[in-house]
Amino acid sequence: MTWLVESPLLIVIMGLLVVIVLGGAWVQTGRKPLLYTAITAGIMTALLLGVERFVKTDREEVRETLFQIARDVESNDLQKVLAHVYSGSTDVRNRAASEFPRYHLTAVGIKRNLQIIVEPKHFPPKAVAEFNVVVSGTDKDGYMSERAVPRFVIVTFYKEDDHWRVRSYEHFDPQQGFMERD
């Protein structure tokens, strides 16, 4: 049932279709029950849109976390980036703490092929995000001037204290994002 609260498009299409059909039937016949039913369908569509806006699924939370991490990386704030790391992932924390200060990043663009798979029965709850990204920036040593670097990224999240945090990450050649994987 998460499909209902993850995208308003289906709600809008179905709601408009029902309202138009009932409204058209009312115009043709003049029967008031059809008008009342069309109005009720419009109100129900608005209520469902409100529910869709209010309810956040795990997949939507992971997506928001991912885009927040991208903004934090763009701001070059190591402490904000480290706040997204799962407490049991000292290897990720150490890797980020050693690599991050070597670069000044100006843009992180997550591409449209973002796929998120959530495993709520895993302990702790787990999600895996796969996507292409283009990161722009320079290195602090001056060897690399402003340059865009495309990569394919796989990030594993664990839910901790009601927040999705990075358990691990890997990055590959960007073409990997266009290949079929098992």
Salt bridges, closest charged atoms under 4 A:
GLU6 OE1 - ARG59 NE 3.12
ASP58 OD1 - LYS159 NZ 3.16
GLU61 OE1 - LYS159 NZ 3.49
GLU64 OE2 - LYS56 NZ 3.19
ASP72 OD2 - HIS84 NE2 2.67
ASP91 OD1 - ARG167 NH1 3.95
GLU130 OE1 - ARG181 NH2 2.51
GLU160 OE1 - ARG165 NE 3.50
